[in-house]
Amino acid sequence: MRVAIYARHSTDRQITSSHDQISRCEAYCLAKNYQITDIYHDEAFSGAMMENRPGISSLLMAAFDNRFDRIICEDLSRISRDQADVAHFFKKMVFVGIEVETISEGVINELHIGLKGTMNALYLKDLSDKTHRGMVAAVLRGSVPGGRTYGYEIVRGLDETGGLLHGKRKIVPDEAETIRKIFAMYQSGEKLRHICNALDRMGIAAPSGGKWAPTTLVGTRVRKTGLLRNTLYRGIVTFNRMQYRKNPETGKKLSVMRPESEWIHVPIPELQIIDDATFDAVQAMLDERSSKAAEYRATVKLRDPVETDTIAKSRIRDWRERQIKTGGKVFALFAGRLKCAHHNIRMGAHWADRYACRHHQCANRAVRYADLMEAVLAAALRLKPEDITAYYQSDKIERKRQRHVRHLEKSQQKLEDLRNRAEHALSTFGVGSDTSELKAWFEDNTEQMRLTRLDIDREKRALAELSPPTNIREIHARFTKNIEKLRVWSRDPEAVTQLRNTMKSYTITAHWDPDGKRWYRTCEIEYDIPAMVRILGQQK
């Protein structure tokens, strides 16, 4: 008799359970003189559903491949505790001619499927009721259910009986202060997006560790989720709001709201962060804003199609204007233009807000974005109006200017020669001359004159760019104003876009401070002065 062994345990706390089941089944097979061909097991999988269990799936595939004649397990509940799943599994085994045998019941038949399936289903229902009752009792004793909540940390320790503490929390002062700021800002009428931006600028991480989002603050109105709706900040635990049901098709749990009359509210004054008056005022504002949003959505449905189309086109137009104004999503002033002074290679963003040189032993490794911005802005503030004037008075620019002057004079002389040739031709052949060769010569001469005029215009524009502007101090003042904007918010889109077009590269040098025992960095900026004059010189 070829047999396959199947074992399963429900949670990761039963580490050796499936191994113990397999050992017991092996001893059983040895006593029965069965030949074991395969062993299948599922570890930390509930018996309430057969879906998504790799062990039972492999067992079914092997059964249809005729790799064994009988399945051995400790108990029918190891296959499943769901009546429908057990019956469906038994039907498949009958179809392929494979028997199911358990140590507890022996060879399984239809009677076992009916009785044991009912008993296992009742066991699951009883277990669920007892678990829920225990959780309710723990909340009534002052425990806080669930995982970590922003503003609190889990208390580790032993209770008076020597057992581990469960569900105890204590306030985290820094996070509690952030919560008070959020409530105060919302109560003052600040928009959710503005609150999130303010928290990000202050360097305060969201509960998930990243940036703040409006949904983190308000959650959903129906389920009463979100930081601003959390009653624990008022010193009240709200429990029994949700119940979970399994989808019979997928086996996934879905949360369903219980009626508000079934919710359990337990006061825990020692965990209160927000006073009652502030919390109530914020809840009233949340309800008012939610009502206005619902009213707006209802109004949108009643709009005339023509009006809806006009509003949509207006929004698209405004969005395009913003894109043109900011030049796209430019977040960092120096993105893609950082250079390491020690190795003369590009520095890039490697992780989070850290930038690094590719050389592992370089001092420019894991440099914080804030430190780089400090060095770049300090270097930019060293630019003076005299530096812009000196650029136009440098020998390099003077040589370029003289070269363009020579090209301009040469093009002007060429244009004058072409005009003289045309006048000479007209005086020689006469105005009424109408030969094909003469027409072709005049067309060619006219085209050469047009190209020469283009060369003259190009040289004049180049000379204008190489000539010092008359409003250098105004240009420098606008440049400094943009730098000051970045000192307030280093990712200001308008300032970043304008300044990126005026700077070509940023060379970073690392220095060791022996007194402070730390590295600090300086920056050398290569400017594009003509671009600076072109962009900032035309503004009003």
N, C-alpha and C positions, 0 to 999 in steps of 0.2 A: 504494500500500500504506500504510494507516494503521497506525502503530505507537505503542506506549507503552514508555517506558524505565523500568526499575526498577534501583535501586542500594541497597546496604546495606553498612554497616561495623559491626564488633562492639563496639568500645570508644570512649570519649570521647577517647582518646589519638590516634585516627586522625581528626583533625579534618577534613582535606581529602580523605579517601579516597573518600567518596561523590561529592563534586564531581568528582574525577578520573575516576571511573567514568562519570559522566554525560557529561563532555566526550569521553571515548573513544567512548561509544555514539553521541553526536551526530555525531562524525566518521564513524563506521561507517555510520550511516543516510544521511549526505550522500553517501558513496561508493556506496551501494546505491540511492540515489534514493528513500528512504522518506520519507513525510510523518509528522512527529512530532506527535501530538495531545495526549499527556499525559506527564508525568514524575512518577514516584513514588519515594520513597526512605525508608529507615529508618536513623536515625543512632543509634549506640551500642546496637544490638540484636543479641543472639547469634543465630547461624544454627542453633542446636540446636532451636529451637521456633518455629513460625509464629504461635502464639497471642499475643495482646496486642501485635501489631506493626501500628501504624496504617497504615503505607504499604502493606503487602501486603493489608490489609483493604480499603483504598480501591481498590487495583488489581483485586481480585476483584469488587467492586461495579460498577466501570466495565466490566469484561469482560462481566458479565451484562446490562449496559445497551447492549452492542454499540457502544462508543465507539471501538474500534480492532480491527484484524484480526490483529495479531501483537505479541508482547512481546519486547523486546530487552533483554538484560542482558549483563554482562561474562562471567559464568561461571555455571554451574548452581548452584554453591555459594552464590551471592548470593540465590537463591530460598530454599534451606534446605540444611542439611547432614544433615538427618534423612531416612532412606530412606522412611519412611511418609509424611512430609509432602510430599516431592517427588513421590511416586507419586500421592498424593491430589490435589495441585495439578495435575499433568499430566492426570489423569482429568477434572477440572473443565474444563480448557481444551479437551480433545478434545470434551467434551459441548457446549460453546458454539461450537465450530468455530474456535478461536483457536490459532495456532501459537506455540511458544516457540522463540526463536532466541538463541544466545549467540555472542559474538565468538570464544570459544575452540573451541566444538564445532560451530557452525552450527545448523541446524534440529534440534531435539531430537526423538528418537523413543524407542521402548520400550527399545532397547538402551542408549542413554545413561542412561535412568532406572535401569536395573539396575546397570550398571557404575559410573557416576559416583556414584550414590547410595551404593553400597557403599564406594567410595573416600573419600567425604566423611565417612561414618560412622566409618570406620577412622581418618581424620585427627582427628576429635573425640576418639576413645578414646585415641589416641597423645598428643594434646595434653594431655588430662586426666592421663595417667600421668606425663608429663614435668613438668607443673606441680606435681603432688603430690611427685614425687621431688625437685624443686628446693626445695620448702618444707621437706621433711624434712632435706635437706642443710644448709639455712640454720639450722634449729634446732640441729642437731648442732654447728654452728660457733659457737653462743652467741647466736643471734638469738631474740627473743621475738615470736611470731606474733600477729596480730590488732591491734586498735586500742589506744587508751589504757586502761590498767588503773589502778584507784584505788590510790594510793600511789606511782605511778611517772609519769614524764613521758618523752616521746619525745626522744631525743638527736638534734639536727640538726648536721650537719657533714660532713666529707669523710674518707674512709679513707686508708690509706697510698698507694693507687694514684691518688688524686685523684677517685674516684667518691663518690657520695652514700652516707652511712651508712644501712643498712636494719636495722630490728629492734632497735636499741640502746635501752636504757632506763636511767634513773637514778632514785634514790629521792627523793621529795618529803618533806622532814622533817615538815611539819605533818600531812600525811595519814598518814604512817607512825606518828606518835604516836597519831592517832585509831584506827588499826588495832590498835595495842597495847592501847589502852583497851578496845576491843570484845572482844578475846580475853581480857583480864583479867576483864572483867565477866561474860562467858559462863562462864569457868572457875570463877568464884566462885559460880555457880548462878543468876545473874540470868535472868529470863525475857526472851525476844526482844522482846516489846512494851515492857517496862520499859527495855531498852537503847535502843530506838528513841526512846522519849519522852525519855530522858536526853540523847541526842545532839541532839534537836530543841531542848531547853531550853538547851543550851550554845551554840546557834546554829551548829552544825556542819552544813553542807549534805551531802546524800547524793550518791553518785557521779553521779546524774542531775541534781542541782541542786535537787531539792525536799526533801520530808520522807523520813525513813528508814522502811523497811517491813521486816517480818520476812523476806520472801522475798529481799530484798537481802542479808541476812546468811546465810541457809542455802540458798537456791536449791532444787534438787531432789536427793534422795538418789541416785536412779538415775544421773543425769548428772554427779554430783559438781560441781555449780555452786554459786555463792554465795560471799560474801566469806570466810566462815569455813572453806570447803573449798578455797580457792585455794592450790595448792601453791607458787605463785611467791613467796608470803610466807615460805615455808620455804627459798627459794633453789633451787627445782626447777621447771623448765618441763615441763609435761605436755602432750604434743602427740599428734595422730593419734587423738583420742578419737571424733571424729565423721566420718561420711562423708555426702555429700549426693547425693540421687537426685531426678530430675525426675519429677513425676507426669505420665504420658502424656496424661491427660485435660485438665489445667489448665495444664501447663507450669511450675508452681511447684516450687521446690526444697524438699525435705523432709529434715530432718536425721535420721540413723539412727546409733545407738550402735555403735561397733566393739567386738569382744571386748576385755576388759581386757588380755589377753595381747599385743595389738597396739599398746597405748599406748606412747609413747616418753617417757622421763623423762631430762632433761638437767640436771645441776646447774649453777647460776650463783650461787656463794657471795656475790658482791658485791651481789646484789639481795635477800639475806635480811633480813627484818624481824622475824620471830618465831622464837625459838629452837626447836630440835627437840622438847625435852621439853614445852613449852607447846602446840605444834602437835599433837603426838601425843595429849596429854591432851584437848584440845578435840575431836579427831576421835573419840576413844572416847566422849565425852559426847554428841556428835551421833548416833553410831550407837545409843547406849543410848536416847536420847530418841526417835529415829525408830522403834526397835523397840517402845517402849512405846506410841507413837501407833498403830503398825500393830496391836498387840495390842488396844488399845482399840477400834479400828474393827472388828476381828473380833468382839470381845465384843458390840458394839452390834448386829451382825447376829443374834446369838443371843438377844437380849432378847425377853421376852414382850411382845406388842402392848399389853397394858394398862399395863405398866411404862413402855414407850416413850411412850405417850400421857400418862401422869402426869408424866413428866420434861419433856415438851414444854410442857404447861400450866404447870408450875412456872417454866420459863424465860421464858415469855411474861409471866407475872405479875411476875417480877422485873424484866423489861425495862420493863414499864409503870410500876412503882414508881420506877425510875430516871428515866424520862421525866417523871413528875410531880415528882420531887425536883429535877431540874435545869431543868425548864421548857423542855425542848427543847434544840436545838443553838445555844446562845449562846456565841459565841467571843470577842467583844470587849466590854469593859465599856461603851464609849461608842458602840457601833455604832448608826448612825442618829440620834445626838443631838449630834453635834459642830457647833459654830457658829463662824464666823470673826468675831472682834470688830471687824475693820477694815471689813467690808462687811455684817455682820449677815445673813449667808446661811449655809446648811448646807454643811458640808464632807463630802466623801464619799471612799470608797476608790476610787482610780483604777487603780492597778496594783500588783501584788506586795503589799508591806506599806507602801505610801505612801498618804497622805491629802492632799487638796488642796482649796483654795477654787476656785470656778469662774472667778474673775478671774485673768487670765494674769499681771498685774503684781503680784499680791498676794504678801506675804512668806510667807503660809501656803500655799506650793506644795511638793509632794513632801516632806511632813513624814513622817518615819519613825514607825512604830507604837511603837517603843521610846521615842522622844522624847515622844510624846503621853502614853504611859502614865506616864512619869516626871513630867510636869507634872500629870496628873490625880491621881496618888497623893499628890504633894506638896501639892496643894490640899486633898485629902480629909483629910490628917493635920492640917490647920489647924483642922478643926472641933472645938470644945470643948463640954463639957456645958453651959457657960454660954450658948452659942449656941442650944442647944435650948430652954433655959429662956427666953431672950430672945424666941424665936419666939412662945411662948405668952403672953408679957407685952406683946407689941407692940400698938399701937393698932388695927392691921388685925384682929387676932384678937379683940381686945376688942369691936370693933364687930360682928363676926360673932357673938360670944357673946351680946351684948345683943339682937341681932336674933332669934336663936333663942329667947332667954328670952321676948321679947315674943310670938313665935308660940306658944310653949308655953303661956303664960298665957292667950292668946286661945283656944287649943284646949281648955284645961281649963275655961275659962268656958263655952265652947260646949257641952261635954259635960254640965256641970252644968245648963245651961238645958234641954237635951234631956231629962235625967232629970226635972226639975221639970215639964216639959210632960206627960211620961208619967204622973207621979203625979197631976197635976191632972185629966187625962183619965179616969183610973181612978176617982177620987173623984167625978167629975161623972156619968159614965154607968154606973158600977157594974161589978163584976167579971163579972157574968153577961150583960152586953150582947153581942149577937151579930148585928151588922149588917155588911154587906159594906164599907160606907164606913169604919166604925170599924176593921175588920181591915186595910184598906189603909193607913189613917193610922198604925196601930201598926207595920206592916211597914216603912213609909217612915222612921218615927222610929228604929226599931231599926237600919236600914241606915246612917242618918246617924251614929248613936252608934258603930257599928263603924268607919266611916271616920275619925271624929274620934279614936278610940283609936289607930288606925294613925298619924295625924298626930302624936299625943302621943309615941308610941314613936320615931318618926323624929326628932323634935326632941330627945328625950332622948339618942339615940345621937349626934347631931351635937354636942350639948353635951359629951358624954363625950370625943369626939375632940378638942374644942377645949380641954379641961381638961388642965393639965400632969400627966404621969404621976409616980408616986412613985419610980420606979426609973430616973431619967434617966441616972445614972452607969453602971448596968448596961447600958443600951441603948448608950451611947457606947462602953463597953468591948467589946461584941460587934461594933459597927461597926468599931472599930480593929483587932480581931482579923481580920476579913475583909480589911481593907486590907493587913495584914501578910501574909496568905496570898497576895494578888496580887503583893506584892513578891518573893515566892519564885517563884511561877508566875502570870504575868499572865492566864492563861486558865483558872484553877481554876473548874470549872463551878458548884460550890455557892456560892462567894463571889461570882462574877459575877452569878448569878441573883438573889441576895438584894440586892446593892448596886444593880443596875440598877433595881429597884423602889423604891429610896429616892432616886434622883437623876433629875431631869427633863432637864437639859441641861448641856452643857460648853462654855463660851465660851473660845476659844483666842486669845491675843494674842501676837504675835511681837515680840521685842526684839533690838536689835543690840548685841553686846558688842564695843566698839572695841578692848579689850585683847586678847581672844582671837580677834578678827576672825571672829566666827561669830554665827549667829542662835540664840537660845534662846527658849523659850516658857513662858508662864504660863497658868494655867487658873482660871476662875471657875465654880463649880458651883452650880446651882440645885437645892436639896434639896426633897424631898417629906417633910417632917417627920412628918405624920400617918401616912404609909405606913411610915416608919422605925420609929415607935413601935408600929404594928400588927404589923409583921413581926418586929422584933427584941425587942419588949417581951414577947412571949409565949413566947420560947424559954427553955429551962432548961439 
